[in-house]
């Protein structure tokens, strides 16, 4: 496995291209032609990952057809646009490593389900875990989960991407890796709200613990393995994104907690806080499998403007007392 294609030149896609370029050639597709030009001419993605010098082995293009012939494609598109972009990409039977974290709002499909429906001949894997793009691109130590039902393919992808500073841990639990990545975005919004509203560290720690319990209940109901959710793709990513303003989802919640409307905050952003789209579909998907997710429901209500922060807090604190295992 030599030539890697990366679909999506946002911060995370560019960081993964930087990783992959250390072990072989990379073609990076950018939706914006000016981003592709800047990467090729200046070796920097000043629009989405400023200040990070990029490898000269990354060739950017605004023509998705130029990904034809790659040995594997890393899919790093916004979750809600992935299906449309894959339809335009020259996929065929090329393995797809899905690096977006979310649930499709229209269908409640995980990214792997949407990719399989769109590209039925392509083997599917997923990459998830605690990753801030700027740190990965700068070569700071990072560990991730690389989940692939085909163990031989998973091993080949891990070998192709592995660096001394970038360590993939293999798993066959595709569902667990995807659910961990999707749910943590919603929990990060909730933690940002707690911070913005000045509710204290006790409240945030409690929310992380109870949110992880929600993630685990939902994941198991959907077929995930508990150890995956307790690993890098679940708890590891929760720890990172629920404690730092560098997280897009945490910073969105921070603004909501400080009294700004979700609608205005989302309008002002160039980058996407995936949890805003995931929260309502996650709450709906949980109900469909009979799982209670009150934190996800509260975030969905706040994003929709149906509740104020005060109402959300009161609703969560007024829930009946129960055993911690429930």
C-alpha positions as CSV (number, residue, x, y, z in Angstrom):
1,X,0.0,0.0,0.0
2,X,1.9,3.1,-1.3
3,X,-0.2,5.9,-2.7
4,X,-2.8,7.3,-0.3
5,X,-5.6,9.7,-1.3
6,X,-7.2,12.0,1.2
7,X,-10.7,13.3,0.6
8,X,-11.1,16.6,2.4
9,X,-8.5,19.3,3.1
10,X,-9.8,20.8,6.3
11,X,-7.6,20.8,9.3
12,X,-8.0,17.1,10.1
13,X,-7.7,16.0,6.5
14,X,-4.5,18.0,6.0
15,X,-3.0,16.7,9.3
16,X,-3.7,13.1,8.1
17,X,-2.1,13.9,4.7
18,X,0.9,15.1,6.6
19,X,1.1,11.8,8.5
20,X,0.6,9.7,5.4
21,X,3.2,11.7,3.5
22,X,6.0,10.5,5.8
23,X,5.7,6.9,4.4
24,X,4.8,7.5,0.7
25,X,3.1,9.7,-1.8
26,X,-0.2,11.5,-0.9
27,X,-2.8,13.2,-3.1
28,X,-5.1,15.5,-1.1
29,X,-8.4,16.6,-2.5
30,X,-9.6,20.1,-1.5
31,X,-13.1,21.4,-2.2
32,X,-11.7,24.9,-2.5
33,X,-9.3,25.4,-5.5
34,X,-7.5,28.2,-3.6
35,X,-6.7,25.8,-0.7
36,X,-5.2,23.3,-3.2
37,X,-3.1,26.0,-4.8
38,X,-1.8,27.3,-1.5
39,X,-0.8,23.8,-0.4
40,X,1.1,23.1,-3.7
41,X,2.8,26.5,-3.9
42,X,3.4,27.4,-0.3
43,X,3.2,24.0,1.4
44,X,0.8,25.4,4.0
45,X,-2.9,25.2,4.5
46,X,-3.3,28.8,5.8
47,X,-7.1,28.5,5.6
48,X,-7.6,25.6,7.9
49,X,-4.2,24.7,9.5
50,X,-2.1,27.9,9.5
51,X,1.5,27.9,10.7
52,X,2.2,24.2,10.0
53,X,4.8,23.6,7.2
54,X,3.5,20.7,5.1
55,X,5.5,17.9,3.4
56,X,6.4,18.5,-0.2
57,X,5.3,15.0,-0.8
58,X,1.7,16.1,-0.5
59,X,0.1,17.0,-3.9
60,X,-3.2,18.8,-3.6
61,X,-5.9,19.0,-6.2
62,X,-9.3,20.4,-6.6
63,X,-10.3,17.7,-9.0
64,X,-11.6,14.6,-7.2
65,X,-11.1,12.4,-10.2
66,X,-7.3,12.7,-9.7
67,X,-7.7,10.3,-6.7
68,X,-8.2,7.5,-9.2
69,X,-5.5,4.8,-8.7
70,X,-4.8,5.4,-5.0
71,X,-4.3,2.3,-2.9
72,X,-6.6,3.6,-0.2
73,X,-8.7,6.7,0.4
74,X,-8.9,8.5,3.8
75,X,-12.4,10.1,3.9
76,X,-12.2,13.3,6.0
77,X,-15.3,15.1,4.8
78,X,-18.0,16.7,7.0
79,X,-20.2,13.8,8.1
80,X,-23.4,15.2,6.6
81,X,-21.8,15.6,3.2
82,X,-19.8,12.4,3.0
83,X,-22.4,10.4,1.0
84,X,-22.6,13.1,-1.8
85,X,-18.8,13.4,-2.0
86,X,-18.2,9.7,-2.2
87,X,-20.7,9.4,-5.1
88,X,-18.4,11.8,-7.0
89,X,-15.1,10.1,-6.0
90,X,-13.4,7.4,-8.1
91,X,-13.8,4.7,-5.4
92,X,-14.7,1.4,-7.0
93,X,-13.1,-1.3,-4.8
94,X,-10.5,1.0,-3.2
95,X,-10.5,0.6,0.6
96,X,-12.0,3.6,2.5
97,X,-10.7,4.7,5.9
98,X,-13.5,6.9,7.4
99,X,-12.1,9.6,9.5
100,X,-15.2,11.8,10.0
101,X,-17.1,11.5,13.3
102,X,-20.9,11.8,13.2
103,X,-24.2,10.2,12.4
104,X,-26.1,11.0,9.2
105,X,-29.0,13.3,10.2
106,X,-31.3,12.3,7.3
107,X,-31.0,8.5,7.8
108,X,-29.6,7.9,11.3
109,X,-26.8,5.9,9.5
110,X,-23.3,5.6,10.9
111,X,-20.6,6.7,8.5
112,X,-19.8,3.1,7.7
113,X,-23.4,2.3,6.8
114,X,-23.6,5.4,4.5
115,X,-20.3,4.5,2.9
116,X,-21.3,0.9,2.3
117,X,-24.5,1.9,0.7
118,X,-22.8,4.5,-1.5
119,X,-19.7,2.4,-2.4
120,X,-20.8,-1.3,-2.0
121,X,-17.5,-2.7,-3.4
122,X,-15.2,-0.8,-1.2
123,X,-13.8,-2.4,2.1
124,X,-14.5,-0.1,5.0
125,X,-12.4,0.9,8.0
126,X,-12.6,3.8,10.5
127,X,-10.1,5.9,12.3
128,X,-11.0,7.5,15.6
129,X,-9.5,8.7,18.9
130,X,-8.2,11.8,20.7
131,X,-6.8,13.9,18.0
132,X,-6.4,17.7,17.7
133,X,-5.3,18.3,14.1
134,X,-2.7,20.9,14.8
135,X,-0.9,18.6,17.3
136,X,-1.0,15.6,14.8
137,X,0.4,17.8,12.0
138,X,3.1,19.2,14.2
139,X,4.3,15.6,15.0
140,X,3.3,15.6,18.7
141,X,2.6,12.1,20.2
142,X,-0.8,10.7,19.3
143,X,-2.6,7.3,19.6
144,X,-5.7,6.4,17.7
145,X,-8.0,3.4,17.1
146,X,-8.0,2.0,13.6
147,X,-11.1,-0.3,13.3
148,X,-11.5,-2.7,10.4
149,X,-13.4,-5.9,10.3
150,X,-10.8,-7.2,7.7
151,X,-7.8,-7.7,10.0
152,X,-5.3,-8.0,7.1
153,X,-6.5,-4.7,5.7
154,X,-6.5,-3.1,9.1
155,X,-2.9,-4.2,9.6
156,X,-1.9,-2.8,6.2
157,X,-3.5,0.6,6.9
158,X,-2.0,0.8,10.3
159,X,1.5,0.0,8.9
160,X,1.1,2.6,6.2
161,X,0.1,5.4,8.6
162,X,2.2,4.5,11.7
163,X,5.0,6.9,12.7
164,X,7.0,7.2,15.9
165,X,4.6,10.0,16.8
166,X,1.4,8.5,15.4
167,X,0.4,5.1,16.8
168,X,-2.7,3.3,15.5
169,X,-4.1,0.6,17.7
170,X,-6.0,-2.0,15.7
171,X,-9.6,-3.2,16.4
172,X,-12.3,-5.0,14.5
173,X,-15.1,-3.1,16.3
174,X,-16.1,-0.7,13.6
175,X,-19.4,0.2,15.3
176,X,-17.8,0.9,18.6
177,X,-15.1,3.2,17.1
178,X,-17.8,5.2,15.2
179,X,-20.2,5.5,18.1
180,X,-17.5,6.7,20.4
181,X,-16.4,9.4,17.9
182,X,-20.0,10.6,17.3
183,X,-21.2,10.7,20.9
184,X,-18.1,12.4,22.3
185,X,-18.9,15.4,20.1
186,X,-22.3,15.8,21.8
187,X,-20.8,15.4,25.3
188,X,-18.1,18.0,24.4
189,X,-20.9,20.6,23.6
190,X,-22.5,19.7,27.0
191,X,-19.2,20.2,28.8
192,X,-18.6,23.5,27.1
193,X,-22.1,24.6,28.2
194,X,-21.2,23.7,31.8
195,X,-18.0,25.7,31.5
196,X,-19.7,28.7,29.9
197,X,-22.4,28.8,32.5
198,X,-19.9,28.7,35.3
199,X,-21.2,25.5,36.9
200,X,-17.8,24.3,38.2
201,X,-15.5,21.4,37.8
202,X,-17.6,19.1,39.9
203,X,-20.5,19.5,37.4
204,X,-18.2,18.9,34.5
205,X,-16.7,15.7,36.0
206,X,-20.2,14.4,36.8
207,X,-21.4,15.2,33.2
208,X,-18.4,13.4,31.7
209,X,-19.0,10.3,33.8
210,X,-22.8,10.2,33.2
211,X,-22.2,11.0,29.5
212,X,-19.8,8.1,29.2
213,X,-22.5,5.9,30.7
214,X,-24.9,7.1,28.0
215,X,-22.4,6.4,25.3
216,X,-21.8,2.9,26.7
217,X,-25.5,2.0,26.9
218,X,-26.2,3.3,23.4
219,X,-23.1,1.6,22.0
220,X,-23.8,-1.8,23.4
221,X,-27.4,-1.5,22.2
222,X,-26.1,-0.9,18.7
223,X,-23.6,-3.8,18.8
224,X,-20.4,-2.1,20.1
225,X,-17.9,-3.7,22.4
226,X,-17.6,-2.1,25.9
227,X,-13.7,-2.2,25.7
228,X,-13.8,-0.1,22.5
229,X,-15.8,2.6,24.2
230,X,-13.5,2.5,27.2
231,X,-10.5,2.9,24.9
232,X,-9.1,5.6,22.6
233,X,-12.1,6.0,20.4
234,X,-14.5,6.5,23.4
235,X,-13.1,7.6,26.7
236,X,-9.9,8.8,25.2
237,X,-11.6,11.2,22.9
238,X,-14.1,12.2,25.6
239,X,-11.2,13.3,27.9
240,X,-9.6,15.4,25.1
241,X,-12.7,17.1,23.7
242,X,-14.6,17.6,26.9
243,X,-11.8,19.6,28.6
244,X,-10.3,21.9,26.0
245,X,-11.5,25.1,24.1
246,X,-9.5,23.8,21.2
247,X,-12.3,21.4,20.5
248,X,-14.8,23.0,18.1
249,X,-17.7,21.3,19.9
250,X,-16.5,22.4,23.4
251,X,-16.1,26.0,22.2
252,X,-19.6,25.9,20.7
253,X,-21.0,24.8,24.0
254,X,-19.0,27.4,25.8
255,X,-20.7,30.1,23.7
256,X,-24.1,28.6,24.4
257,X,-23.4,28.5,28.1
258,X,-22.4,32.2,28.0
259,X,-25.8,33.1,26.6
260,X,-25.3,33.1,22.9
261,X,-27.7,31.3,20.6
262,X,-26.6,28.1,18.9
263,X,-27.9,29.4,15.6
264,X,-25.7,32.5,15.6
265,X,-22.7,30.6,16.7
266,X,-23.1,28.0,14.0
267,X,-23.6,30.7,11.3
268,X,-20.3,32.4,12.3
269,X,-18.2,29.3,11.9
270,X,-16.1,28.3,8.9
271,X,-15.3,24.9,10.5
272,X,-18.0,22.5,11.5
273,X,-18.9,21.4,15.1
274,X,-20.3,18.0,14.2
275,X,-22.0,17.5,17.5
276,X,-24.6,20.1,16.6
277,X,-25.8,17.9,13.8
278,X,-25.3,14.7,15.7
279,X,-27.2,15.6,18.9
280,X,-30.8,15.5,17.5
281,X,-30.3,12.3,15.5
282,X,-28.5,10.7,18.4
283,X,-31.4,11.4,20.7
284,X,-33.8,10.0,18.1
285,X,-31.6,6.9,17.5
286,X,-31.3,6.2,21.2
287,X,-35.1,6.2,21.5
288,X,-35.3,3.8,18.6
289,X,-33.3,1.2,20.6
290,X,-34.9,2.0,24.0
291,X,-31.9,3.7,25.5
292,X,-32.2,6.8,27.7
293,X,-29.7,9.6,26.8
294,X,-30.9,12.7,28.8
295,X,-27.6,14.6,28.2
296,X,-27.9,14.1,24.4
297,X,-31.6,15.1,24.6
298,X,-30.7,18.3,26.5
299,X,-28.0,19.3,24.0
300,X,-30.4,18.6,21.1
301,X,-33.0,20.9,22.7
302,X,-30.5,23.6,23.3
303,X,-29.2,23.5,19.7
304,X,-32.8,23.7,18.4
305,X,-33.5,26.6,20.7
306,X,-36.3,24.7,22.5
307,X,-34.7,25.1,25.9
308,X,-32.6,27.7,27.7
309,X,-29.5,26.7,29.5
310,X,-31.4,27.1,32.8
311,X,-34.2,24.9,31.7
312,X,-31.7,22.2,30.5
313,X,-29.9,22.2,33.9
314,X,-33.2,22.1,35.8
315,X,-34.4,19.2,33.7
316,X,-31.3,17.1,34.2
317,X,-31.1,17.8,38.0
318,X,-34.8,17.0,38.4
319,X,-34.5,13.5,37.0
320,X,-35.5,10.7,39.5
321,X,-32.8,9.2,41.7
322,X,-31.6,5.9,40.5
323,X,-28.8,3.3,40.7
324,X,-25.5,4.5,39.1
325,X,-25.5,1.4,36.8
326,X,-28.8,2.6,35.2
